[in-house]
Amino acid sequence: MVKRIRTLYRYFLMLLLFVQVAQTQASIIVDAQPDTQNVVQVAVTDIPSSFYPYADVELPEHYSHLFFDPLLRWGNTKQLEYRLLDKFKTINSRKTRFYLKKKIYFHSGNSLTSNDVIWSLKEVLKISTLKKEGQETIKITRVNNHQFDIESQFTQAQLLDYLTHIFILDSRFYKSNKIDHNTPQKTLPHPISKLPLSGTGPYQVAGFYAGVNLSVQENRHYWQNQPIVKRLNFIKIQSPESRLYALLANDIDISEQISNKNIETIRLSGSKRIYQTSASNVLFLTINDQNNTIFSQERARNAIHLAINQAGIIKHILNGTGSIDRVFKVNKSEPSLPIYDVKRAKSIFKKIRGPKKLSLLVLADDSIYNDKVIFALINMLKKLEVSLEVTQAETRTEWKALQFKHDLALSMWRTSLIEEHGVYQDIFAHSLLQQYLTLQFEAQEQPLAMADKIQLFEQLQLSDTIIPLFSKNKIWASDKQFDLTHLFSINGIPYWHLLTIND
């Protein structure tokens, strides 16, 4: 009993120490900002190193919406919201005419025209990470100051989805200032005398300390309604535990990426709220028959799937902050939840004389390949009397080189695309499944249309060749005075100007 009390006391002292450290860290950053009384403090995992959305050190989309507007964007339902666009009309199957809203001004005071849209799309073409989406097939033509045409091989639905990720820049500002966008932004103490960027977004930069924090203030000339929250201070706190302690100590108001194991702690506090955002992401387990021919038998692959307790992973590792589902099921009558049956799996493996040792390839990524997930897979396959050897690839290139030399492979895929065909295209062409899927597609008797590829992809899931293990939600937390309900888009992007304060 005495030993237990001492253990609890040591735990309490450690917790107190963490709170004090978090308080000190947050207080130093807050004190560095002017007029902090009305500033909402947001703990984030990282601070951008550039204010330019199309640089090699690209501004994350999470921050881009602070300073720039796209032509249109996804709302918190599967509906597109018009932003800089007033309307559009179809000219033909490959050509669409777009109409800009009038009397919209950049931070510099320059007015928005179709020239800015054309220039911004040319900037996008310089970025290799965006080229993969196929925008090189886009041809844009100026009609007049507020109208332009886009011709593309995309369907109109794909084109609109793609345009939600294109932020419109002030071409006259960037041409005249000649900013080196690939050089990380230097510290900008308050007050800022020279504009570091020019967009049409709801906020402007108020202060910036590289790797520490980014402070923003309302754009008083914003073309839409003014944000309710006038000032935001984004503070980099890398450790999820430190973000939690800072939130519980009231040193921050909102926190990004709270650990799922701490959800109950936040709920029990009584003064905080949890928000879960879901986006398109899946952790896939691929079973490779090239390294071991026994997996050319569907029942062998099925035995592996039967031995994996996916519901248990969701419950005990993700603490309910995820889901299990096939990706865009073709056969809607198929059950969403997979069967977990170790007894049946052992029986199958015994009959086919399954191997006693299997290899698993994973990609190094602390945010995805939680050691607990890998540990769970090792223990689940132990019940089949199979030992699992894990190899970790440090880069995508290394992962691709080793993919076909392992029996099993784990790969996380994620996208912010919403349109169905665009999502499939991203999986087929840009995910870590790409090499494997390409072999499957090329093995068919004739070239496959997209609809055929989608159907084959579904068959690969139904036959346990590719197993979607789970999708994972992102967890935010806030003080109860803030309402994050309508803050996030359907693809999990926070639109900070929509942040509201409860009465």
Salt bridges, closest charged atoms under 4 A:
ASP46 OD1 - LYS236 NZ 3.34
GLU61 OE2 - HIS165 ND1 2.79
ASP69 OD1 - ARG83 NH2 3.62
GLU81 OE1 - ARG73 NE 2.90
GLU123 OE2 - LYS126 NZ 2.69
ASP149 OD2 - LYS95 NZ 3.82
ASP149 OD1 - ARG97 NE 2.65
GLU218 OE2 - ARG220 NE 3.96
GLU218 OE1 - LYS230 NZ 3.56
GLU241 OE2 - LYS261 NZ 3.90
GLU256 OE2 - LYS474 NZ 2.78
GLU264 OE1 - ARG267 NH1 3.93
ASP325 OD1 - LYS329 NZ 3.68
GLU385 OE1 - LYS356 NZ 3.44
GLU389 OE2 - LYS357 NZ 3.53
GLU419 OE2 - HIS421 ND1 3.84
ASP464 OD1 - HIS305 ND1 2.58
ASP479 OD2 - LYS272 NZ 3.12
